[in-house]
Each structure stands twice: as structure tokens, then as C-alpha cells.
């Protein structure tokens, strides 16, 4: 089993909170991880009818039987009744880390938690594999295009399922089951086309009106559907970084997928080789690097504090990591050979912000990490150093 970097943070929280909630996209490895971390806890899956009935018919008795010794409730959002009983139970027992909730529908799960369990729950997010998790395994490949195409979902690696088989099935399950339960979306065919349009806009500033016009839906519907994709961990939005540099800054967020394998499937890419000349390869590489940083941050138990910078003059930085108000610029280039043009955006930003070259990064698809005049250059293989340096 591939060791997940989130393990240590979950263990830390079990000493501090009576309830731990593990959210994340469907099939990101939540069940596998929790069964490994808590092998002696009772396990129930609320998507299983028998388990769900047991929880619904006598929640108080269920907690009395298993709550003290430990229980994992998978897809807990499917049993809303249990949340009313969790608060008095943990307040009475005062035992830490014995109730573990997991779910793949963050909106529904968080709605229940904020209603009745505020302050009693340690919240964590588990995403598909990261490069750092795959490095010590036999699934490490010296080819970033392989990961752009294959994505990082565990089933691709643990079960050897081909991406062209896995992702269409994943997306069909997601649309037909999860989307219906999050939002009452009547036309699932239109929603599927909406997903494809989002994939075609990966790494771009989000324009709700453009998507709405292309689909023949209204602006409010497009905005609502974007929220659905966020709540189910399909996409995330990167907001612009606002600093007073006497420049007008773009105000709309940029759109990224948590997993490029999903995006390439939606873009109908069927072979890794097709990516080499694909018109969005640069966007997908940028997406991959930013999503790796975001996933690593969540798995370490911290907020990513990730933004981008673009002003009205066209100056742009792909990723700004904000640490306590101190911006760390990261420029991302899909080329494998460093050239002077790569540093232009960083030079402009350094002039505006007074950020030093040693506090600036350039990530590219080549193999060598090196210190250069205007930035620290990082190979895609060394992204862990980016997280460690901030």
C-alpha cells in the first residue's frame, strides 16, 4: 500500500478532537487509508443499505455500542439523522478521536458539521496521490507527460486500470449519482457538456458568461454548476492576489482541475502521445504543478494560500504563495529547456513587489534544479522543495 502523507496529520488530530472528518473526491483513497489507520474501529458505509438502516433506525444505540471503542462512518452525509446524536454523545463521553466521518460530497457533509458539530471536528482533506507519495514506489516515472495523461487517482496505480477506461466510468458515476444528490440538475447531458467546456478552459480566467452562452444556459446556472464542481472536488478556483502595486489587477479567478487525468479525459485525449502537440499542454502542465502544490498543502494540514497575479498591462505570475502576507512568486513553464524568456514575468513582478530572486521560483518540465540570477529553478520532480521552502 502506498503511504499517504496525510497520515501524520490525521494521527495528530485524533488527540485533539472527538470527531475527525475526512473529505475528498470519490475514490481518492479515503476508505483504504481509514481502514489502515483504524483497523480496530467498527466500519460502516452509509451507501450500503443495511448499514444505512442500522444508523437511521437506532442512532443512539449504535453510538452507545461502538462510539467508545471507535467507529468509521463512510459517506456520512447520506445519514443526516446521525449528526443530531453525535453532539450530545461526544459532549458526554469526552473521548478524543473515536468517531471518524468521511465523505465525497463536501457541501453536504460540511452543512451537517457546521449545523451541529462546530468546534468538535478536526477537518482534513484527502486527494488523489501526489508525486511525493509516488516517488518511493514502483509507480515513479521520469516522464511528466505520463502523469498529465494518467492523473493521480489510486485505481490507476493500485489496480492497474487504464486511464481511458477509468475516467469515463468515473465521470459517468459522478454525473449520474453525485451531481443529482448535490443539486437538482434536470438535464444531465447539458451538465456533461458543461464539464467538457470547463476542461477546455483549464488554467484560464473564468468567464461565466462565455460558458453560459456556449451552453445556452443563464449566467446564474453556470455559477451554480461551478459551485457543484467545487463542492465535489472536481475543480478549484485560484483567486487573484491583491497587493497595492499601483496596478489594476484582474478580479476574476482562474479555473483548475484537482486531477489532470480527469481533464484530459474530458478533452477526449486517448493516448499520452497526443499530449505532446496538444494546444492546451502548457495549461495542463500549469494545472498539474498548481494542483500538486494545493494537494501537498492540504495533506500537510495547512491551507494552500495559493493565488495568481495578472494586471491590466498583461504582467502575470502563474502562482503566488502568500505566507503571512509575504508573496512568493512561482512561474510555471512547460518547456524542458530553460531560456531567458522564462524569467520575464518574474523580473517584472520583482520590480513591482521588491521580492528577491532567491524568494522566487521557476518550475519547468526539465530534469535539473539550479539557482539562476532571477529565480530558483525547480524541475517538476523537485516540487517537494517548493513546499518545504515556504
SEKETOR-654123 format. One record per residue (C-alpha): residue in three letters; residue number from 0; y, z, x. Coordinates in steps of 0.001 Angstrom, whole numbers, padded with zeros to 6 digits. Each point is the difference from the previous one (the first is absolute). Example, Ala and Ser with C-alpha at 12.3 -4.5 7.8 and 13.67 -1.06 7.14 Angstrom:
// residues 2
ALA, 0, -004500, 007800, 012300;
SER, 1, 003440, -000660, 001370;
This chain:
// residues 390
UNK, 0, 000000, 000000, 000000;
UNK, 1, 003464, -000902, 001275;
UNK, 2, 002103, 003102, 000610;
UNK, 3, 003136, 000062, -002141;
UNK, 4, 003215, 001270, 001547;
UNK, 5, 000932, 001763, -003263;
UNK, 6, -002835, 002526, 000497;
UNK, 7, 001986, 002488, 002073;
UNK, 8, 002940, 000040, -002415;
UNK, 9, -002271, 000647, -002998;
UNK, 10, -001682, 002877, 001868;
UNK, 11, 003416, 001455, 000792;
UNK, 12, 001053, -000076, -003662;
UNK, 13, -003188, 001661, -001282;
UNK, 14, 001235, 003266, 001538;
UNK, 15, 003377, -000259, -001718;
UNK, 16, -000579, -001345, -003537;
UNK, 17, -002533, 000856, -002718;
UNK, 18, -000180, -003686, -001011;
UNK, 19, -000015, -003108, 002181;
UNK, 20, 000785, -003382, -001550;
UNK, 21, -001136, -003119, 001860;
UNK, 22, 001555, -003206, -001321;
UNK, 23, -000319, -003546, 001223;
UNK, 24, -001104, -003480, -000979;
UNK, 25, -003374, -000543, -001591;
UNK, 26, -002811, -000311, 002595;
UNK, 27, 002106, 001317, 002887;
UNK, 28, -002725, 002501, 000903;
UNK, 29, 001121, 003093, -001921;
UNK, 30, -003418, 000912, -001414;
UNK, 31, -001776, -000551, 003324;
UNK, 32, 002521, 002134, 001858;
UNK, 33, -000028, 002858, -002512;
UNK, 34, -003796, 000157, -000162;
UNK, 35, -000077, 000183, 003784;
UNK, 36, 002723, 002667, 000251;
UNK, 37, -001323, 002125, -002877;
UNK, 38, -003795, -000509, -000015;
UNK, 39, -000692, 003293, -001801;
UNK, 40, 002511, -000529, -002801;
UNK, 41, -001198, -001143, -003412;
UNK, 42, 000987, -003609, -000630;
UNK, 43, 000880, -001651, -003314;
UNK, 44, 001349, -003472, -000671;
UNK, 45, 002152, -000234, -003112;
UNK, 46, -000784, -003713, -000282;
UNK, 47, -003598, 001011, -000674;
UNK, 48, -000345, 000653, -003742;
UNK, 49, -002314, 003026, 000345;
UNK, 50, 002260, 001648, 002573;
UNK, 51, 003067, -000719, -002082;
UNK, 52, -001559, 001516, -003124;
UNK, 53, -000987, 003127, 001934;
UNK, 54, 003589, 000423, 001153;
UNK, 55, 001513, -000707, -003416;
UNK, 56, -002333, 002098, -002146;
UNK, 57, 000273, 003266, 001928;
UNK, 58, 002609, -000187, 002777;
UNK, 59, 000381, 003789, 000197;
UNK, 60, -003733, 000517, 000384;
UNK, 61, -000232, -002827, 002521;
UNK, 62, 002675, 001553, 002203;
UNK, 63, -001566, 003449, -000339;
UNK, 64, -003343, -001399, 001176;
UNK, 65, 001186, -002106, 002932;
UNK, 66, 003615, 000914, 000776;
UNK, 67, -000689, 002916, 002340;
UNK, 68, -002621, -001801, 002095;
UNK, 69, 001881, -003301, 000089;
UNK, 70, 000149, -003191, -002041;
UNK, 71, 001108, -003595, 000547;
UNK, 72, 001237, -001769, -003152;
UNK, 73, 000140, -003734, 000680;
UNK, 74, 002342, -002203, -002085;
UNK, 75, 001409, 003207, -001480;
UNK, 76, 002721, -001835, -001934;
UNK, 77, -002728, -001144, -002416;
UNK, 78, -000331, 003603, -001288;
UNK, 79, 003546, 001104, -000860;
UNK, 80, -001279, 003092, -001852;
UNK, 81, -001193, 001634, 003229;
UNK, 82, 003538, 000349, 001371;
UNK, 83, 001007, 002531, -002665;
UNK, 84, -002817, 002280, 001165;
UNK, 85, 000509, -000397, 003747;
UNK, 86, 003296, 001897, 000163;
UNK, 87, -001215, 003317, -001514;
UNK, 88, -003284, -000295, 001897;
UNK, 89, 001562, -000303, 003468;
UNK, 90, 002680, 002575, -000840;
UNK, 91, -002719, 002496, -000911;
UNK, 92, -002434, -000685, 002842;
UNK, 93, 002569, -000555, 002782;
UNK, 94, -002652, -001741, 002097;
UNK, 95, 001202, -002764, 002305;
UNK, 96, -001432, -003504, 000321;
UNK, 97, -002849, 000228, -002500;
UNK, 98, 001123, -002667, -002477;
UNK, 99, 000325, -003561, 001250;
UNK, 100, 001396, -002719, -002259;
UNK, 101, -000056, -003682, 000830;
UNK, 102, 001278, -003084, -001760;
UNK, 103, 000920, -003638, 000462;
UNK, 104, 002756, -000065, -002618;
UNK, 105, 002846, 001935, 001534;
UNK, 106, 002326, -000222, -002996;
UNK, 107, -002500, 001599, -002391;
UNK, 108, -001201, 002610, 002493;
UNK, 109, 003487, 001028, 001099;
UNK, 110, 001168, 000172, -003609;
UNK, 111, -002635, 002656, -000713;
UNK, 112, 000653, 001886, 003240;
UNK, 113, 003765, 000200, -000450;
UNK, 114, -000384, 001113, -003611;
UNK, 115, -002169, 003038, 000680;
UNK, 116, -000869, 000514, 003669;
UNK, 117, 003250, -000193, 001947;
UNK, 118, -000152, 002097, 003167;
UNK, 119, -003758, 000513, -000245;
UNK, 120, -001143, -003366, 001364;
UNK, 121, -000085, -001405, 003513;
UNK, 122, 000581, -003741, -000324;
UNK, 123, -001544, -002555, 002354;
UNK, 124, -000506, -003761, -000031;
UNK, 125, -002978, -001903, 001391;
UNK, 126, 000386, -003698, 000664;
UNK, 127, -002437, -002584, 001389;
UNK, 128, -000877, 000154, 003701;
UNK, 129, 002641, -000161, 002719;
UNK, 130, -000332, -001663, 003385;
UNK, 131, -000100, 003413, 001680;
UNK, 132, -003001, 000962, -002141;
UNK, 133, -001857, -003222, 000838;
UNK, 134, 000725, 000057, 003749;
UNK, 135, -002910, 002313, 000965;
UNK, 136, -002479, -001919, -002188;
UNK, 137, -001971, -003231, 000178;
UNK, 138, 002494, -001476, -002450;
UNK, 139, 002733, -000340, 002610;
UNK, 140, 000913, -003641, 000690;
UNK, 141, 002525, -001376, 002476;
UNK, 142, 001365, -002325, -002663;
UNK, 143, 002824, 001072, -002292;
UNK, 144, -000531, -003046, -002239;
UNK, 145, -003449, 001364, -000836;
UNK, 146, 001608, 003139, -001452;
UNK, 147, 002762, -001927, -001777;
UNK, 148, -002657, -002007, -001804;
UNK, 149, -002701, 002644, -000479;
UNK, 150, 002274, 002884, -000915;
UNK, 151, -001033, 003589, 000574;
UNK, 152, -001974, 001057, -003077;
UNK, 153, -003106, 002022, 001002;
UNK, 154, -002495, -002222, -001859;
UNK, 155, 000886, -002927, 002289;
UNK, 156, -001244, 002050, 002955;
UNK, 157, -002455, 002612, -001305;
UNK, 158, -001860, -002415, -002272;
UNK, 159, 000677, -003285, 001737;
UNK, 160, 001416, -001721, -003090;
UNK, 161, 001838, -003235, 000749;
UNK, 162, 003720, 000115, -000889;
UNK, 163, -000340, -003147, -002139;
UNK, 164, -002564, 001866, -002126;
UNK, 165, 001548, 003461, 000036;
UNK, 166, 003652, -000526, -000893;
UNK, 167, -000368, -002245, -003082;
UNK, 168, -002419, 002568, -001466;
UNK, 169, 002316, 002859, 000946;
UNK, 170, 002964, -001709, -001635;
UNK, 171, -001944, -000820, -003151;
UNK, 172, -001073, 003638, -000346;
UNK, 173, 003543, 001149, 000678;
UNK, 174, 001589, -002288, -002582;
UNK, 175, -002601, 000487, -002725;
UNK, 176, -000463, 003759, 000322;
UNK, 177, 002801, 001730, 001871;
UNK, 178, 002946, -002010, -001265;
UNK, 179, -001009, 000536, -003615;
UNK, 180, -000125, 003775, 000454;
UNK, 181, 003344, 000230, 001803;
UNK, 182, 002031, -002269, -002238;
UNK, 183, -000609, -001789, -003259;
UNK, 184, 000131, -003508, 001441;
UNK, 185, -001141, -002489, -002600;
UNK, 186, -000153, -003236, 001996;
UNK, 187, -002206, 000717, 003010;
UNK, 188, 000027, -003662, 001059;
UNK, 189, 003765, 000123, 000404;
UNK, 190, -000320, 003265, 001916;
UNK, 191, -002528, -001640, 002357;
UNK, 192, 002493, -002797, 000661;
UNK, 193, 002627, 002674, 000565;
UNK, 194, -002200, 001472, 002755;
UNK, 195, -000238, -003415, 001654;
UNK, 196, 003770, -000450, -000126;
UNK, 197, 000437, 003397, 001662;
UNK, 198, -002367, -001036, 002804;
UNK, 199, 002077, -003152, 000538;
UNK, 200, 003077, 002223, 000452;
UNK, 201, -001533, 002389, 002527;
UNK, 202, 002559, 001263, 002516;
UNK, 203, 002892, -001386, -002035;
UNK, 204, 002897, 001650, -001805;
UNK, 205, -001147, 000682, -003549;
UNK, 206, 001675, -002134, -002647;
UNK, 207, -001144, 001077, -003460;
UNK, 208, 001815, -002848, -001729;
UNK, 209, -001704, -002628, 002156;
UNK, 210, -003467, 001367, -000794;
UNK, 211, 000869, 000356, -003687;
UNK, 212, 001273, -003586, -000210;
UNK, 213, -003070, -001402, 001764;
UNK, 214, -002285, 001806, -002452;
UNK, 215, 002035, -000337, -003168;
UNK, 216, 000328, 003773, -000481;
UNK, 217, 003134, 002109, -000200;
UNK, 218, 001595, 001942, 002856;
UNK, 219, -001004, 003393, -001423;
UNK, 220, -003661, -001037, -000244;
UNK, 221, -000008, -001174, 003624;
UNK, 222, 001471, 003334, 001081;
UNK, 223, -002542, 001919, -002081;
UNK, 224, -002904, -001965, 001469;
UNK, 225, 001225, 000637, 003546;
UNK, 226, -000151, 003716, -000852;
UNK, 227, -003616, -000466, -001119;
UNK, 228, -000890, -001562, 003357;
UNK, 229, 001707, 002871, 001827;
UNK, 230, -001742, 002667, -002097;
UNK, 231, -003417, -001479, 000747;
UNK, 232, 000635, -000402, 003742;
UNK, 233, -000051, -003796, 000063;
UNK, 234, 003552, -000402, 001323;
UNK, 235, 002807, 002108, 001401;
UNK, 236, 003722, -000681, 000187;
UNK, 237, 001998, 000434, 003193;
UNK, 238, 003557, 001048, -000741;
UNK, 239, 003016, -001045, 002081;
UNK, 240, 001333, 002504, 002525;
UNK, 241, 003567, 000965, -000747;
UNK, 242, 002255, 000976, 002876;
UNK, 243, 003739, -000482, 000233;
UNK, 244, 000168, -002762, 002605;
UNK, 245, 002977, -001609, -001774;
UNK, 246, -002387, -002617, -001327;
UNK, 247, -001082, -000912, -003509;
UNK, 248, -003707, 000743, -000202;
UNK, 249, -002519, -001758, -002244;
UNK, 250, -000865, 002405, -002843;
UNK, 251, -003294, -001365, -001359;
UNK, 252, -003353, 001221, 001388;
UNK, 253, -002613, -002165, 001722;
UNK, 254, -003518, -000402, -001376;
UNK, 255, -003176, 000716, 001992;
UNK, 256, -003696, 000387, -000751;
UNK, 257, -001890, 003047, 001221;
UNK, 258, -002768, -002399, 001046;
UNK, 259, 000430, -003540, 001302;
UNK, 260, -003586, -000875, -000978;
UNK, 261, 001021, 000328, -003641;
UNK, 262, 003097, -002103, 000629;
UNK, 263, -001881, -002800, 001794;
UNK, 264, -002574, -000092, -002802;
UNK, 265, 002768, -000364, -002585;
UNK, 266, 001468, -002786, 002147;
UNK, 267, -003387, -001776, -000227;
UNK, 268, -000681, 000106, 003729;
UNK, 269, -003764, -000373, 000382;
UNK, 270, -000440, -000019, 003789;
UNK, 271, 001592, 001908, 002849;
UNK, 272, 000713, -003320, 001738;
UNK, 273, 002228, -001085, -002889;
UNK, 274, 002458, 002737, 000954;
UNK, 275, 000874, -001466, 003403;
UNK, 276, 002270, -002657, -001504;
UNK, 277, 000755, 001728, -003310;
UNK, 278, 003684, 000016, -000902;
UNK, 279, -000005, 003743, -000750;
UNK, 280, -001903, 001111, 003092;
UNK, 281, 003126, 001646, 001464;
UNK, 282, 000612, 001879, -003254;
UNK, 283, -003626, 001127, -000165;
UNK, 284, 000087, 001230, 003612;
UNK, 285, 003205, 001914, -000750;
UNK, 286, -001650, 001440, -003126;
UNK, 287, -003060, 001041, 002006;
UNK, 288, 002023, 001844, 002653;
UNK, 289, 002200, 001813, -002525;
UNK, 290, -002948, 000970, -002218;
UNK, 291, -001824, 001356, 003068;
UNK, 292, 002985, 002208, 000777;
UNK, 293, 000258, 001152, -003627;
UNK, 294, -003742, 000795, -000252;
UNK, 295, -000024, 001859, 003318;
UNK, 296, 002955, 002102, -001145;
UNK, 297, -001636, 000984, -003289;
UNK, 298, -003311, 000776, 001725;
UNK, 299, 001863, 002307, 002403;
UNK, 300, 001515, 001835, -002963;
UNK, 301, 003566, -001234, 000337;
UNK, 302, 002245, -002312, -001961;
UNK, 303, 000409, -003387, 001703;
UNK, 304, 003831, 000034, -000133;
UNK, 305, -000209, -003780, 000338;
UNK, 306, 002840, -002390, -000810;
UNK, 307, 001345, -003399, 001027;
UNK, 308, 003476, -001159, 000987;
UNK, 309, 001768, -003185, -001040;
UNK, 310, 003733, -000536, -000308;
UNK, 311, 002062, -002760, -001610;
UNK, 312, 000358, -001749, 003374;
UNK, 313, -003746, -000510, 000224;
UNK, 314, -000695, 002667, 002617;
UNK, 315, -003421, 001464, -000735;
UNK, 316, -002543, 002517, 001301;
UNK, 317, -003454, -000097, -001574;
UNK, 318, -000662, 003749, 000148;
UNK, 319, 002302, 002976, 000425;
UNK, 320, -001756, 003336, 000459;
UNK, 321, 002422, 002754, -000938;
UNK, 322, -000739, 003290, 001712;
UNK, 323, 002434, 002674, -001199;
UNK, 324, 002787, -002541, -000329;
UNK, 325, -000740, -001619, 003351;
UNK, 326, -000971, -003674, -000407;
UNK, 327, -002761, -001563, 002102;
UNK, 328, 000090, -003805, -000305;
UNK, 329, -003256, -001961, 000115;
UNK, 330, 000060, -003799, 000128;
UNK, 331, -003264, -001788, -000859;
UNK, 332, -000922, -003457, 001306;
UNK, 333, -003230, -001856, -000714;
UNK, 334, 000181, -001991, 003242;
UNK, 335, -002370, 000897, 002842;
UNK, 336, 002411, -000895, 002819;
UNK, 337, 003168, 002022, 000514;
UNK, 338, 003223, -001966, 000212;
UNK, 339, 003647, 000999, 000162;
UNK, 340, 000641, -001082, -003598;
UNK, 341, -002231, 002864, -001185;
UNK, 342, 002609, 002549, 001111;
UNK, 343, 003088, -001477, -001688;
UNK, 344, -000267, 002111, -003156;
UNK, 345, -000511, 003180, 002012;
UNK, 346, 002990, -000784, 002243;
UNK, 347, 002245, -000484, -003032;
UNK, 348, -001245, 003216, -001591;
UNK, 349, 000504, 001946, 003239;
UNK, 350, 003622, -001198, 000093;
UNK, 351, 000529, 001173, -003585;
UNK, 352, -001825, 003321, 000219;
UNK, 353, 000157, 001056, 003668;
UNK, 354, -003784, 000417, -000011;
UNK, 355, -001343, -000233, 003558;
UNK, 356, -002560, -002624, 001148;
UNK, 357, -002535, 002709, 000857;
UNK, 358, 000223, 001128, -003635;
UNK, 359, -000619, -003540, -001303;
UNK, 360, -003311, -001815, -000452;
UNK, 361, -001253, -003552, -000179;
UNK, 362, -003514, -000447, -001424;
UNK, 363, -001693, -003365, 000537;
UNK, 364, -003442, -001603, -000250;
UNK, 365, -000587, -000172, 003744;
UNK, 366, -002176, 002307, 002097;
UNK, 367, 002353, 001682, 002472;
UNK, 368, 002298, 002968, -000654;
UNK, 369, 002898, 000174, 002436;
UNK, 370, 003504, 001426, 000384;
UNK, 371, 002711, -002675, -000146;
UNK, 372, 003789, 000091, 000337;
UNK, 373, 000752, 000149, -003729;
UNK, 374, -003053, 001765, -001417;
UNK, 375, -003429, 001429, 000519;
UNK, 376, -002401, -002858, -000728;
UNK, 377, -003204, 001006, -001789;
UNK, 378, -003112, -002059, -000526;
UNK, 379, -001381, 000172, -003546;
UNK, 380, -002944, 001859, 001568;
UNK, 381, 002262, 002871, 001071;
UNK, 382, 001610, 000852, -003330;
UNK, 383, -001197, 003587, 000354;
UNK, 384, 002599, 000388, 002743;
UNK, 385, 002712, -000925, -002477;
UNK, 386, -000974, 002890, -002266;
UNK, 387, -000357, 002383, 002921;
UNK, 388, 003420, -000809, 001378;
UNK, 389, 001798, 000920, -003197;
